[in-house]
Amino acid sequence: MFDAVAHAVSALLGQAQTWLFVTLEQPLLYQLHLMDYDDLAYDATLWFVAGAAQILAVYAVLRPLEAWRPIERWPDRKAARVDVIYTLINRLGLVSLVFFLALQPAFDNLQEWLRLHGVVNLNLDELLPGMRTHPLLGFLIYLVALDFAGYWYHRWQHQFQWWWELHAVHHSQRQLTLWADDRGHLLDDTLQAAFFAALALAIGVPPNQFVLLAMLGGALQSLQHANVRMDFGRLGERLLVSPRFHRLHHAVGYGHELGHGNRARLYGCNFGILFPWWDLLFHSADFMTPTQPTGVRAQLPPPEGQGVDYGQGFWAQQWLGLLRMAVRIRNARISARRSRPEVSGV
């Protein structure tokens, strides 16, 4: 059943991909003398088609829910509108395109170097032969494996301070909506794309399943960020990350800090991407704290915060994120030099 559904979805996406490429993109590439990029353009078209389908489906389901049962009501939704730009950039494959253009040569060279030194991919379907005969089992195993990696990747984004300053672009949104999931720094997004592309290749995720995994994960993460008063019940909250569970991860004083009522641990709580199991296992889960205002404490006015400007528009948010990261790196280097013991001459 799963195999038939997966093939049907892949076939529909493939038909749309081929039509769009042959009808619009290939003639344009020919006119611009860019046919050397036809393979890249064809692959990018699949992500564009899949992303467009996902955006339409998610908006059709979640926007009515946000209007029906919102957690917060804002007189002006202007702050949330910039997140639509982030969603279009990410879901339509523009970040993947940047990854292929900028990092694919280095990625290919690394793969070749690893093969020359006898380092082979850890293909899960070779370790667990049942995955080949049961596609649904394989899909679920890949889903859990990638989610486990996503949990730790997310933890690292909060733990390393230079990295946090990039990730803070995501957390600085104080009006969480269905569009907020893709809000993030482009450098951070590119690093994430490279990480998960390498991981998917290493564990042997089939390309068609990787697309389906991305579509499912993106839809669920849009739900997590939606302005919807919803929880999954005592059991459901521990099986799948809910909007209530994830909203606390974005809460001021809970999502990145210890010492302001955080019941979990340093650098925040509720890091799970799709499943809260990892938060339970590694003691970073908080199911008890009620709904809190979202954002970053530093952006709040004094005395509660420092009044740091995280930017209102897309380019301001990107530029200020780079500046904050540069300051963190510079301060870390100064601190490291000061902590070195002085060597006195003889």
C-alpha angles and dihedrals in degrees: 000000000000091000091053093048092047091050091047093051091045090049093051092047090046093052092050090046093052094045094050093046097046095041102042116004105043095053089048092050089049093051091049093045091240100125089127085076096051094108092050091046092050092052091046090052091063091057090046093052094044092047094049091051091049094049092051094047095046093047092048091054105034104037093064089048091052090052092046103045111012121174090211134020118209125195088215124031093188093115090059096050095077088063089068087066091052090049093052092047094050104033095045091056103253093130090050089051091053089049093053094045098044106028108022095088091052090044092053092047091052091051090051092048091051092050092049089054094048098255108140131187117272096234108192093202089063092050093045107035092185089073090071095057096037109048093182091056090050092048092052093047091051089047092054093043093051091044091053089053089045091055092056093041088055092048090053091052088061098038102053107065098211088052092047090059088062094042090048088075085072094046096045091076107105094183104064114198138155087278095057099083094080096043105117146114114289092228090052090048092051092050089050093049090052093047096051094040089055092045094048090051092047095053094041104248107178111240094240091050091047089059091049091047090052092049094049093045093048093050093049092047091051087055091050092056096041119119090242128133097229140131130174099229128256094299098034092051088061094048102047132019108256131199089255093051094047095042089064088057086061095044121120108253094013108053098061110001145074122210101042099087096296107159094190122052148288117314094022142288144264098044095161115127100202105343127048090205092098092053089052092047096047097038099247098115125114116185097156108062114093124233114300136188112274132229140070120305093222091063093057118098119259138306092030093040141001099258093242113178111234093176134254101226131054099256094042090054091049095048096044090049090056091047092052091048092050091051091050092050092047093049091048091053092048091049091049092052092049092050094054113105113246116245111220121207122245 
